[in-house]
């Protein structure tokens, strides 16, 4: 039912800190031109698609959103033991993995606290990888849509995955990544379709506000079992934005039962509190140039939100409440660039941390003090 720019070396008290900034365009595959009713994709066509394995068995899809974070569906995580999970990136044919594919263990799993059961609201989760990945033509992040981007009914989008090609019929070897084009369906129309198929009123509450429907009234093309957690992406001026996460549906590709996806835009505030320096995009510009408009969200500019976190250090579930400030505007810095900036990483002695502008300024201040003391010491010695 469910489905880089500069390096800086700073020497202070014999410690060496290297600041590395990595840049990569999201949502722009190098390659351009079986989900039910779908077709084989091209290698590298959907470079953000990941395969999630549980105890060495494929269970779900997902999407790479930074070099260290993957987004998927909450219902993919029945077990709380993160050591059981492995993420494969750059995969194309699951039964014939090649040197384009890399694997990563999972450091942390964060399930949205609204998720209660299969088919409920809040079907979204995050995975922090044990080590960051290096971007290649086959491993790139997808862009996430800013709240300003409107997704109109009838917009044609694509869903990808390695799920069943028919209900109960697994994808055959070599298990090539499938893709299918589906149309966005308004929530009211989606509700009406399900009411028609059920033969009774759903009370208008079947499709929740954090859900989006996609497919066809006549069925035939849809996501299916095994596609869960995978991305629903739409092309906005030559940039792919992920609007949905494969969540649930009744059967596969049945008439009046379109696929239901978690609406990514609904969880923008939650996402930016969990993933440092996550960016949100408005897609490419309408003038036909190749730059990408992105909105950078700071981790300290978001609303207090609860979440369920699973950390590898203890493989237990931790309930936490984060108290962070929020500004009047959800957009703090809008930049326009050919390549959106990803996470900046600082490698310290036996330590790995993230750094922001304030931290860099603090480090420069310490360096200035150290140099001043050194000059004073030299002067006294003379």
N, C-alpha and C positions, 0 to 999 in steps of 0.2 A: 504494500500500500504506500510505502514511503520511498520514498526514493533517495665610476672615482675624480679630486681635482687637485688637491694639494696635500703635502705632507709637512708637518711641523714637529720638530723634536724639542722638547722642553726639559731642561735638566734642573731639578730642584731636589736638594737633599739626596743626590745620587739616584733619583728615580727618573725614569724616562717615560714620557707620555707621548704617544703618537696619535695625532688627530688625522683621521682619514675620512674623507667625504666621498661617497659614491653616488654617482648620478646615473639614472637610466630612465628612458621614456616608458611610462606605463601605457597599457592599452594599445600599443602599436607593434604588432608582430612583424618580424622580418619577412616571414612568408605570407604572401597574400594570394590572392588567387593562385552498435547500431541502436541507438535510440530508436524507438518505434517509428517507422517511416523515415528514418534518417539515412545518412550516407557516410562513407568513409571520409575522414578529414585528411588534409595534407599534413605531413610532418612539420611541426613548428607553426602551424596555422593558429593554434590556440595555446601559446607558450605559458600561460598562467594556470592551465589545468593541471591538477595534481591527482595522484592516486593515493588513497588512504588505506593502509593495510592494518589488520588486527590479527595478531599472532600469525603473521605471514600470509594472511588471506585478504584479498581485496574486499572492502566493504562499502566504500563511499568515494565520491569525488570531492573536490574542493578547489579553491583558487588561491594563488600566491598574490598577496597584496603589498608586501615589502620583501626585503631580502631575508627577513627573519620571521615573518608572520604569514599564516595561512588561515583562510576563512572557510568554514564549512557549516553544516547543519548540526544543531544540538543533538538531534535524535541519533546521530551517528555514534555517539559516545555513551554506550550502556555501562561500560566498565570505567572505574576511576583510576585504574592502574596505567599510567601513561607509558610505562616501559613496554607495554604490549603493542603500542602503535608505532608505525613507520610511515613516513611520507616519501613518496617517489615523485621527483620533479623532472620535467623534460621527457616523460614517458610518452610513447606513441602507440606501440603495440605491447600490451601487457605480457603476452606470452613470448615475446622476442625483444626483450629490453637490450638496448645497445649502449655505446659509450656516451651518448647524449643524455642518458639518464643518470641522475644522482639520487641518493637516498639520505634522509636525515631522521634522526630520532626526535622525539617530542619532549621538550623541556617542560611545557606547561599547557594545560587545556583550560580555557575559560568558557563556560556555558552561560548564556544569558539567563538571569534569574526568573524571567517570565515563562521560560519553558517548563511545562509540567508533564506533558505526555505527547505521543506521536499525533501530529495534527493540530496541536495547540499553538497559541502565539509564542513568540520568543524562540523560534526554531533557528537559532544562529549561534555559532560558537567560533572561537579563535584558538589556534595552536601556535605557540612559540616554538620555533625549531631549536634544537640543541646548538647548532652552529649556523651562521648565515650562509646563504648560497651565493655563488658568483653568477651574475647574469650572463647568459649566452643567447644565441639566436633561438634556442629551444626552451630557455627558462627566463621568463620576464614577468613582471607583475601586471595585473589588470588595473585599470583606473576605477575608482569609485566615484559615483555621481554626487555632485554637490546638491543641496536641497533646492537650488534655483532651477535645476534641470527638470523640465516637465516631460513625463512619459505619457503620451496620448494613446488612447485606445486605437487599435489598428496598426500601431508601430510594429514593424517586423524585427524580430530579434532572433538570437540563436542560443540553443541550449546544447551542451556537450557532455559526453560521458561514456563510460564503458558498461552501462547497464544492459538489461535484457532487451532483445530486439523485438520480442513479443512477450506478453505476460507469461511468465514461467519458462521462457526459452532463453537461456544465457547467450551472450555474444560469442560467436564461434571464433576459433583460433584463426589468425594470430591476435585476435582481440584488438583490432584497430580502433582508435578513438573515433567515436561517432559524433555527428553533428546534425542538427535539425533546425529548420527555420519555423518559428511559431509567431503568431500575432498576439499582441497585448489585448486583453479583454477587460473591459471595465468591471469593477467590483459588482455593480448592480446587475449587469448582464450575466456575469459569472454566477451570481446568486440565483438568478432566474433559471439558468441552465440546470443547475443542480436541483432546484425545486421541481423542474419539469421531469428530470430523470428519476427523482425519488417519488414523485406523485403526491407530495405534501409540502406545506410551507415550512421554510427553515426559520422564519421569523426575522429574516434580514440580518442575522448574526453569524451566518455560516462562514462568510469570508470576512476576516477581521481586518482592522485598519493597517496592520503590519504585514499584510499579504497582498500579492499581486497574481492575477491569473494570466495564463498564456496558453495558446493552443488554437483549436478550431472546434466549432460547434459540432461538426460532423465527425470529429475524432480523427483517427488514422495516423496522426503525428503527435508524439508526446514523449515526455521523459518516462522512465519506468524504473522497476526495482534495480538498485545498483547505481542509478544516476544521482541518488540523494547527495546533497551537499555541494553538487556541482554548480557552475555559474550559468546564469541567464544573462547574456550580454547583448547590448544594442550599440550600433555604430552611430556616433554623434559627430558629424563632420570629420570622418576618418580616424576617430579615436574610439576604441571600444570601452564602454562603461558597463560595469556589472550592476544591474538593477535588481537581480533576484538570485536566490539560492534555492535549488530544487528541494522542496519540502514534502509535499504529500499529494495524493490524488486517489481516486477510486478506480481500481484497475489500471489499465494502460491504454491510452488512445481510444477510449470509449466515447460515443456520442454524448453531448451535453455534460461531459465530465472533464473539463480542461484541467491541466496541471496547475497546481497552486505552489507559489514560490514565496519565500520570505522577502519582504521589501527592504532592500539594503538601506535606502535613504532614511527609512524610519528609525534606524539604529545608528545614525551618524554620531550623535552625542556619546552614545555608549562606546562606539568603536574608538573615538578619539581619546577617551579616557584610558583605554587599554593598550593602544598601539602608539608608541612615541612618534611624534612628527608625521603622523599619517596625513596624506594629502587627499583632497577631494577635487574632482575635475568637472568643468563645464563642457568638456569635449573640445574638439578642435574649433578654430575660428571659422566663421561662415564665409570669410573672404577667399578661402581656398588655399591659404598658406599653411605651412606644416607645423606651426607652433601649437603648444598645448597650454590651455589655461588651467591653472590649478589653484586651489585654496589650501594654504597650510594651516593646520590646526595644532596648537600647542597643547600638551598634556595638562597644563595647569589652567586651561580656559574652558573647562567643561563642568557640567552639572554633577552633583553627588549622585552616584548610581551604585546599586548593589550588583554583585555578580557571584557566580559560583566558580571558584578557581581550583584547578587540580595541578599541583606542583610535583615535579619528579623527585624532589628531595625527600618527600614523605609519602607520595602516592596517596594522599588523602584529599578530601574535599574541604576547602577553606572558604567560609563565608565572610566576606569583608565589606565594609562600607568605606568608601573613599570620600574624604572631605576636601574638595577643591573648589576654587573660585570660578565664577562665571562672569563674563562681561556682557554688556547689553547686546553686543553683536556676536553672532556665532562665527563670523569671518573676521580674523584679526590681521591677516596679511595676504593680499592677493597678488600673485606673481604670474607673469606671462613669459614662458621660456620654451625653447625647443625641447629641452630635456628637463622634466620635473626632478627636483632634488629628492633623493631618498634619505634614509636615516644616516646621521653622522655618528661614527663609532669611535670611542676612545679606548685604546689598549694601554692599560697601566701594568705595573709589575704584579703578576699573578692576579690580574683583575681585568674585567671587561665592563665598561660602563657607557652610558650615553652622555653627551655633552650638549649644552645649548649656549647661546650667546652670553648669558650671564656668567656661566661657568668659565667660558673662555676669558672674559674680562677679569674674573677673579684670579685666574691663573696668571694673566699678564701682570696684574697688580703684585702678586707674590714674586714674580720674576724681577720686577722693578725694585722691590724692597731688597731682594737678595743682591742685586747689582749695586745698590746704594751702600749696603753694609760692606760689600767687598771693597768698594772704592774707599770707604772710611777706614777699613782695616789696613789697606795699602798705604794710605796717608799717614796713619799712626805709626806704621812700621818705619817709614822714611824719617 
